[in-house]
Amino acid sequence: MTRARAAVIGSGFGGLAAAIRLQAAGFDTTIFEKRDLPGGRAYVYRQDGFTFDAGPTVITAPDCLRELFAVADKNMDEYVRLLPVRPFYRVFWQDGLAFEYSDDTDAMEAQIARISPCDVAGYRKFRDYSDAVFRAGYERLAHVPFVDWTSMARAVPDLVRLKAYRSVYRMVSHCIRHQRLRELFSFHSLLVGGNPFTTTSIYTLISSLERKWGVFFPQGGTGALVQALVKLFKELGGDIRLDSEIARIITEAGRVTGVVGSAGKRESCDLVVSNADVVHTYETLLDGESRAARMRRKLRRMSYGMSLFVLYFGARRSYPHLAHHNVIFGPRYRGLLGDVFRRGRLADDFSLYLHAPSRSDPTLAPPGCETFYVLSPVPHLGKLPINWRVEGPRYADTIVDYLEARYMPGLKAAIATRRIFTPEDFRDELNAHLGSAFSLEPRLHQSAYFRVHNRDKRIRGLYFVGAGTHPGAGVPGVVNSAKATAALVAIDFAAMNARATQRTKFSYA
Ligand SMILES: Cc1cc2nc3c(=O)[nH]c(=O)nc-3n(C[C@H](O)[C@H](O)[C@H](O)COP(=O)(O)OP(=O)(O)OC[C@H]3O[C@@H](n4cnc5c(N)ncnc54)[C@H](O)[C@@H]3O)c2cc1C
């Protein structure tokens, strides 16, 4: 029997993971990537001797990555080394308070006791809750496709028991009283684009997941992990084509038959896995396909996660008081998030994530220098349609002033190189709807069955993987979505082959 051909559109972590699983399962798989490098949001910039990972830096749940190598009978350690990062985060507030966030329970409780003794018991309660959510939401459901009501019905008792209708912030506040500690234990949902005030409390599982396995950084940067996955995929016989934007998915009589590149070249295939933005896929790649109309209408009604403004910079000096991952809270929490998610305002104050990877791997900067990026959550373009080409450089200067005044003395004079990435770049470079950095918002009514399914209901041979599908954004999320998608493909094609075999037997009987 000839091998079925799979086209994967996009080489984000989800696309790479799906492609590896399909190729290992016997599909002839080709990845088509629009940009000149693989990785999607995990792109890499090399500039003036500095290496900048563009996106994900907090690598958690290493086992879901290890599994990708295991399906190919390989050992991840022979491809890339994951360095443990400690503390997980160094957290700063404007009033001078700082916190070393890690999996060291005694050290965590000692710090909490110094800030708010009555919250130690609440922290333990929060830990127990997030562990329970982790078992139900991650271990049991993260890799399971929600393609019908019965799969959702099976999850409902757990969701009710865990009060998933409550927000992350409400759940944290139920356990913890001190305002700073409420911020500390609720910010994690921002890592996957969710407002802690509206994101389902299921996302508290991230803190459990970090405690269980730790936080890691690949030696050589996140780009080294992307390269390891590409190497594995190629060794399996897979084909990856860069600078190859797909303009259209071809369907005939409700079935996928190929893709067309932006230069007009047609490639036949038996199935497509789209790792591209879900709205881009339904609106642009399936433009004119009437079977996609219902999903187009549905996606127009849904809400999208925040965007990000990212400033990458190299400094000619070091800042030893910073950790690898730094979270810097500004003067407002609820107010600032309201500006980002509801009011669509570009605020004058900031809450920032500051990445200093040369703390873990000095090779990412020239000798005596340090590599950084700082990201600020900002509204997506649907809420704040400003001209970022004009606003971006000014906004970057304001962030540098803020960092210099409070955390990084002498920064302006020390900057050797810099570049920015704005919501317009998310839209134009990555085809991200409204320039969202994380696709669909992780709200309860947009999760699991209510998110974009890993398999389209009406177009045979069309599958999805990545941040817009179940379970959602973040590296573990999209890598798990690939497991769900690849399982569906395997089931569908096994059934098709069985039917074909039956027909063959019958006709020759
Ligand atoms: C700045 C930033 C920091 C983050 N930090 C973390 C973190 O620390 N930890 C974490 O776990 N997560 C983090 N995330 C989230 C995480 O990076 C993403 O959720 C995840 O990487 C998305 O993967 P994906 O599979 O959805 O694909 P994407 O990375 O979105 O890739 C999709 C790919 O499809 C390509 N494409 C689009 N349209 C086409 C087309 N028509 N033809 C061909 N190719 C196309 C794009 O070029 C892109 O390469 C971060 C995100 C950002 C933006």
The ligand as an SDF file (V2000), in Angstrom:
LIG
                    3D

 53 58  0  0  0  0  0  0  0  0999 V2000
    7.2040   36.3420   23.3340 C   0  0  0  0  0  0  0  0  0  0  0  0
    6.5950   35.0410   23.7450 C   0  0  0  0  0  0  0  0  0  0  0  0
    7.0630   34.3840   24.8710 C   0  0  0  0  0  0  0  0  0  0  0  0
    6.5250   33.1500   25.2390 C   0  0  0  0  0  0  0  0  0  0  0  0
    7.0530   32.5040   26.3240 N   0  0  0  0  0  0  0  0  0  0  0  0
    6.6580   31.2360   26.5930 C   0  0  0  0  0  0  0  0  0  0  0  0
    7.3380   30.4790   27.5720 C   0  0  0  0  0  0  0  0  0  0  0  0
    8.2770   30.9640   28.2020 O   0  0  0  0  0  0  0  0  0  0  0  0
    6.9560   29.1790   27.7760 N   0  0  0  0  0  0  0  0  0  0  0  0
    5.9310   28.6150   27.0510 C   0  0  0  0  0  0  0  0  0  0  0  0
    5.6270   27.4240   27.2580 O   0  0  0  0  0  0  0  0  0  0  0  0
    5.2610   29.3170   26.1040 N   0  0  0  0  0  0  0  0  0  0  0  0
    5.6160   30.6000   25.8520 C   0  0  0  0  0  0  0  0  0  0  0  0
    4.9880   31.3140   24.8630 N   0  0  0  0  0  0  0  0  0  0  0  0
    3.8720   30.6740   24.1370 C   0  0  0  0  0  0  0  0  0  0  0  0
    4.3980   29.6890   23.1100 C   0  0  0  0  0  0  0  0  0  0  0  0
    5.5570   30.1900   22.5150 O   0  0  0  0  0  0  0  0  0  0  0  0
    3.3770   29.4570   22.0030 C   0  0  0  0  0  0  0  0  0  0  0  0
    2.0960   29.1900   22.5370 O   0  0  0  0  0  0  0  0  0  0  0  0
    3.7800   28.2810   21.1070 C   0  0  0  0  0  0  0  0  0  0  0  0
    5.1500   28.3100   20.8050 O   0  0  0  0  0  0  0  0  0  0  0  0
    2.9490   28.3420   19.8290 C   0  0  0  0  0  0  0  0  0  0  0  0
    3.2630   27.2380   19.0400 O   0  0  0  0  0  0  0  0  0  0  0  0
    2.3690   26.8160   17.8120 P   0  0  0  0  0  0  0  0  0  0  0  0
    2.5840   25.3750   17.5840 O   0  0  0  0  0  0  0  0  0  0  0  0
    0.9550   27.2620   18.0480 O   0  0  0  0  0  0  0  0  0  0  0  0
    2.9710   27.5520   16.5530 O   0  0  0  0  0  0  0  0  0  0  0  0
    3.5520   28.9890   16.2420 P   0  0  0  0  0  0  0  0  0  0  0  0
    4.7720   29.2040   17.0460 O   0  0  0  0  0  0  0  0  0  0  0  0
    2.4780   29.9910   16.3290 O   0  0  0  0  0  0  0  0  0  0  0  0
    4.0010   28.7720   14.7430 O   0  0  0  0  0  0  0  0  0  0  0  0
    3.1120   28.7920   13.6660 C   0  0  0  0  0  0  0  0  0  0  0  0
    3.9530   28.8040   12.4180 C   0  0  0  0  0  0  0  0  0  0  0  0
    3.0960   28.8070   11.2830 O   0  0  0  0  0  0  0  0  0  0  0  0
    3.7170   29.5930   10.2880 C   0  0  0  0  0  0  0  0  0  0  0  0
    2.7000   29.9880    9.3080 N   0  0  0  0  0  0  0  0  0  0  0  0
    1.6300   30.8030    9.5200 C   0  0  0  0  0  0  0  0  0  0  0  0
    0.9010   30.9000    8.3890 N   0  0  0  0  0  0  0  0  0  0  0  0
    1.5190   30.1300    7.4500 C   0  0  0  0  0  0  0  0  0  0  0  0
    1.2440   29.8250    6.0990 C   0  0  0  0  0  0  0  0  0  0  0  0
    0.1830   30.3130    5.4720 N   0  0  0  0  0  0  0  0  0  0  0  0
    2.1070   29.0140    5.4380 N   0  0  0  0  0  0  0  0  0  0  0  0
    3.1900   28.4790    6.0480 C   0  0  0  0  0  0  0  0  0  0  0  0
    3.4940   28.7470    7.3350 N   0  0  0  0  0  0  0  0  0  0  0  0
    2.6670   29.5540    8.0420 C   0  0  0  0  0  0  0  0  0  0  0  0
    4.2970   30.7500   11.0400 C   0  0  0  0  0  0  0  0  0  0  0  0
    5.2980   31.4120   10.3090 O   0  0  0  0  0  0  0  0  0  0  0  0
    4.8440   30.0300   12.2760 C   0  0  0  0  0  0  0  0  0  0  0  0
    6.1600   29.6150   12.0610 O   0  0  0  0  0  0  0  0  0  0  0  0
    5.4880   32.5650   24.4830 C   0  0  0  0  0  0  0  0  0  0  0  0
    4.9950   33.2390   23.3590 C   0  0  0  0  0  0  0  0  0  0  0  0
    5.5400   34.4520   22.9860 C   0  0  0  0  0  0  0  0  0  0  0  0
    5.0150   35.1330   21.7610 C   0  0  0  0  0  0  0  0  0  0  0  0
  1  2  1  0
  2  3  1  0
  2 52  2  0
  3  4  2  0
  4  5  1  0
  4 50  1  0
  5  6  2  0
  6  7  1  0
  6 13  1  0
  7  8  2  0
  7  9  1  0
  9 10  1  0
 10 11  2  0
 10 12  1  0
 12 13  2  0
 13 14  1  0
 14 15  1  0
 14 50  1  0
 15 16  1  0
 16 17  1  0
 16 18  1  0
 18 19  1  0
 18 20  1  0
 20 21  1  0
 20 22  1  0
 22 23  1  0
 23 24  1  0
 24 25  2  0
 24 26  1  0
 24 27  1  0
 27 28  1  0
 28 29  2  0
 28 30  1  0
 28 31  1  0
 31 32  1  0
 32 33  1  0
 33 34  1  0
 33 48  1  0
 34 35  1  0
 35 36  1  0
 35 46  1  0
 36 37  1  0
 36 45  1  0
 37 38  2  0
 38 39  1  0
 39 40  1  0
 39 45  2  0
 40 41  1  0
 40 42  2  0
 42 43  1  0
 43 44  2  0
 44 45  1  0
 46 47  1  0
 46 48  1  0
 48 49  1  0
 50 51  2  0
 51 52  1  0
 52 53  1  0
M  END
$$$$
